[in-house]
Amino acid sequence: MIAHAQPEGAIVVDEAATSGLPYFLAATGAPPHTYLSLTGGAIGQGLPCATGAAIACPDRPVIAFQADGSGMYTLQSLWTQAREGLAVTTLICANRSYRILEIELARAGIAEPGPKARSLTDLSRPEIDWVRLAEAQGVPAVRPESTEAFARALARALGEPGPHLIELVL
């Protein structure tokens, strides 16, 4: 749906590390766009990168395809987007975990992490409410409950000026 809805000339910043692969494959048929992705093992660059892209190219819409765990590192980017009126549509893939860290544990040969290690990758205690976090930063936000509601929210966000956030609970 993201690749289908994105307008020509969009800048897509992809830090949805464990959820973004289907987008990447679908985007080959999307209108011409710029794709910026994570270049290494560090996380937390997605929201600042999207903010910078919107400042550098104010005439182009920016879509920040963002994981919830890595987005927490640089949440203040939403405030800058609101303050500057930047056309950034942030899509939070909320799987309620540091999924990439779970993958790295498996790569290190730890098939069944202990309770302490598992708790370090859990983002559900307390549950992060991205809608309230975004609104506190001045960014309108929604959490659609269906695919149809997501399609409407995405179209609205891409069609209105300024920043928007859509939390996608996975």
C-alpha positions, 0 to 999 in steps of 0.5 A, a space after each residue: 500500500 505504501 509503494 502504491 500510494 507514494 507520489 512521484 518524487 517522494 523521498 522514502 527513508 526506510 528504517 523499518 529494519 525487520 518490517 521493510 522488506 516487502 516495501 522494498 520489493 513492491 517499490 520497484 513498481 512505484 513512481 520514481 522516488 528516492 530511497 534512503 536506508 540504514 547503511 549499517 548496524 546502528 539504529 536511530 537514524 530514520 527520523 533525523 534523516 527524514 527531517 533533513 530530507 524534508 528541509 533539503 527538499 521542501 517541495 518533495 513529500 517524505 515518507 519515514 518508514 520507521 521501526 518503533 524501537 529505533 524511532 525511540 532513539 530520536 523521537 525529538 525529530 517529530 518536534 522539529 518536523 512540527 515546528 518547521 511544518 515539514 511534509 514528513 509522513 512517519 509510518 511507525 511499524 510497532 511490533 513492540 520489540 527490538 526485533 533487530 536485537 532478537 535477530 542479532 542474538 540468534 546470529 550470535 548463536 543464542 537460540 533461546 535468550 534468558 529472561 533478562 536478555 529477552 526483557 531487554 528486547 521487549 517494548 511492551 512494558 510499558 506499551 509505547 503509545 506513538 499517537 500520544 507521543 506524536 501529538 505531544 510533539 505537535 504532530 497529528 497522529 492516528 492508529 488505524 485498526 484496518 487496512 482500509 483505515 490505513 489507506 485512508 490515513 495514508 492518503 490524508 497524510 500525503 495530501 495535507 501539508 505538514 507532518 503526520 504520524 501513522 502507528 501501524 501495530 504489527 
